[in-house]
Amino acid sequence: MLILILGLVLFLGTHAFSMARARRAQVVNEVGEGRYKLAYTLASVLGLVLIAYGFHLYRQSGYIAVWDPPVWTRHLALLLTALAFIALASAYLPGHIRARAKHPMLLAVKIWATAHLLANGDLGSILLFGSFLAWAVVARISAKRRALSAGAVAAQHGAVAAPAGWRNDALAVVIGLGIWFVFGRYLHPLLIGVAAWPGQA
């Protein structure tokens, strides 16, 4: 569990630091943007590795049950993750979905984390997905505050035009659902070691 916690602190702490704009700018000025980005990337990758390895060790040592989720929460989690994949796809396809979500990646993380919290009642899962949910909520609040502070500047340039057409939204739905199906049906049990699709053992 300790390695999992260290990974979460390193990965989420690195991302949380980027929200402290004044301090981040100071560090960039001191070490240079290239070095900062390199350190940021290395810390993030190391954090992810520690999270994956730490959670693997936790599962090997045995789950620590906190509560027993009913079966229906697994089906709800599967549906929610489909929405998360669509939101994630929309981040790369500017359209109505992205405009409505404002920060589709953060929305995808929040939906993904909530889905897994509903379907998993053990301590390690609560720690893992609860930490990501808390970070995504804080990051969204931080982004909203930055947007409000920059509102006067944006107002000088007029209102942002609404997306034209629904092509990218349709693509986001199709691509998101396609990746969701492949990952949930085939890759989740292979990479995560847990069956996510109904009927799988």
C-alpha positions in Angstrom: 0.0 0.0 0.0 2.9 2.3 0.7 4.2 2.2 -2.9 0.7 2.9 -4.2 0.5 6.0 -1.9 3.9 7.2 -2.9 2.9 6.9 -6.6 -0.3 8.8 -6.0 1.6 11.6 -4.2 4.2 11.8 -6.9 1.8 11.7 -9.9 -1.0 13.8 -8.5 1.3 16.1 -6.6 3.2 16.9 -9.9 -0.1 17.7 -11.6 -1.3 19.7 -8.6 1.9 21.8 -8.7 1.1 22.9 -12.2 -2.0 24.6 -10.9 0.1 26.9 -8.7 0.8 29.2 -11.6 3.0 31.7 -9.8 5.2 29.1 -8.3 5.3 27.1 -11.6 6.4 30.2 -13.5 9.1 30.9 -10.9 10.5 27.4 -11.3 10.4 27.6 -15.1 12.3 30.9 -15.0 14.9 29.3 -12.7 15.5 26.0 -14.5 14.2 26.7 -18.0 11.1 25.4 -19.7 12.8 22.4 -21.3 14.2 21.1 -18.0 10.9 21.7 -16.2 8.9 19.8 -18.8 11.5 17.0 -18.7 11.3 16.8 -14.9 7.5 17.0 -15.0 7.3 14.2 -17.5 9.7 11.9 -15.7 8.0 12.5 -12.3 4.6 11.8 -13.9 5.8 8.5 -15.6 7.5 7.4 -12.4 4.3 8.1 -10.4 2.2 6.1 -12.8 4.7 3.2 -12.6 4.6 3.3 -8.8 0.8 3.4 -8.9 0.5 0.4 -11.2 3.1 -1.6 -9.3 1.8 -0.6 -5.9 -1.8 -1.5 -6.8 -0.5 -4.8 -8.2 1.2 -5.6 -4.9 -1.8 -4.6 -2.9 -4.0 -6.9 -4.9 -1.5 -9.8 -4.5 -1.6 -9.3 -0.7 -5.4 -9.5 -0.6 -8.1 -6.9 -0.9 -9.1 -5.0 2.2 -12.9 -4.9 2.1 -14.6 -1.7 3.3 -18.1 -2.3 1.8 -19.7 -4.8 -0.6 -21.1 -3.0 -3.7 -24.3 -4.6 -5.2 -24.0 -6.2 -8.6 -25.9 -3.4 -10.4 -23.1 -0.9 -9.6 -20.9 -2.8 -12.0 -23.3 -2.4 -14.8 -23.7 1.3 -14.0 -19.9 1.6 -13.9 -19.7 0.1 -17.4 -22.2 2.6 -18.7 -20.4 5.5 -17.0 -17.0 4.5 -18.4 -18.6 4.7 -21.9 -19.4 8.3 -21.2 -15.9 8.9 -19.9 -14.4 7.5 -23.2 -16.7 9.8 -25.2 -15.6 12.8 -23.2 -12.0 11.9 -23.6 -12.4 11.5 -27.4 -14.1 14.9 -27.6 -11.0 16.5 -26.1 -9.3 15.9 -29.4 -12.3 16.7 -31.6 -13.6 20.3 -31.1 -17.3 20.3 -31.2 -20.5 20.8 -29.1 -19.5 18.1 -26.6 -16.1 19.6 -25.9 -17.6 23.1 -25.7 -20.2 21.9 -23.2 -17.8 19.9 -21.1 -15.2 22.8 -21.2 -12.5 20.5 -19.8 -13.4 17.1 -21.2 -10.3 15.3 -19.9 -11.0 16.3 -16.4 -14.7 15.3 -16.9 -13.5 12.0 -18.2 -11.3 11.4 -15.1 -14.2 12.4 -12.8 -16.6 10.0 -14.5 -14.0 7.2 -14.7 -13.1 7.6 -11.0 -16.7 7.8 -9.9 -17.6 4.6 -11.9 -14.8 2.6 -10.3 -15.6 3.9 -6.8 -19.2 2.7 -7.3 -18.1 -0.8 -8.4 -15.2 -1.4 -6.0 -15.6 -1.4 -2.2 -12.0 -2.3 -1.1 -9.6 0.1 0.6 -7.0 0.2 -2.2 -9.6 1.0 -4.9 -11.2 3.7 -2.7 -7.7 5.3 -2.2 -6.7 5.0 -5.8 -9.9 6.2 -7.5 -10.9 8.6 -4.7 -7.5 10.4 -5.1 -8.0 10.8 -8.8 -11.6 12.1 -8.3 -10.4 14.6 -5.7 -7.6 15.8 -7.9 -9.9 16.2 -10.9 -12.4 18.2 -8.8 -9.7 20.5 -7.5 -8.2 20.9 -11.0 -11.6 21.8 -12.4 -12.1 24.4 -9.7 -8.7 25.8 -10.4 -9.3 26.0 -14.1 -12.6 27.7 -13.5 -11.0 30.4 -11.3 -8.3 31.0 -14.0 -11.0 31.3 -16.6 -12.9 33.8 -14.5 -9.8 35.9 -13.8 -9.2 36.0 -17.6 -12.8 36.8 -18.4 -12.1 40.5 -18.9 -9.5 39.8 -21.5 -11.7 37.3 -23.3 -14.6 39.8 -23.3 -12.5 42.3 -25.3 -12.3 39.8 -28.2 -16.0 39.1 -28.2 -18.0 35.9 -27.6 -16.6 32.6 -28.7 -18.4 31.2 -31.8 -20.4 28.0 -31.3 -19.0 24.9 -33.0 -20.3 24.5 -36.6 -22.0 21.2 -37.4 -22.0 17.9 -35.5 -19.4 15.9 -37.4 -16.8 16.0 -34.7 -19.4 15.1 -32.0 -20.5 12.1 -34.0 -16.8 11.1 -34.4 -16.2 11.5 -30.6 -19.2 9.2 -29.9 -18.2 6.6 -32.4 -14.5 6.6 -31.5 -15.1 6.8 -27.8 -17.6 3.9 -27.8 -15.3 1.9 -30.0 -12.3 2.2 -27.7 -14.6 1.7 -24.7 -15.8 -1.6 -26.1 -12.3 -2.9 -27.1 -10.8 -1.9 -23.8 -13.7 -3.1 -21.6 -14.3 -6.4 -23.5 -10.7 -7.4 -24.2 -8.0 -5.2 -22.8 -9.4 -4.7 -19.2 -9.1 -8.4 -18.2 -5.8 -8.7 -20.0 -4.1 -5.6 -18.7 -5.9 -5.0 -15.4 -6.6 -8.7 -14.6 -10.3 -8.0 -13.8 -13.2 -8.8 -16.0 -15.4 -5.7 -16.7 -17.8 -7.0 -19.3 -21.0 -8.8 -18.3 -20.7 -12.5 -18.6 -17.0 -12.6 -18.3 -15.5 -14.7 -15.6 
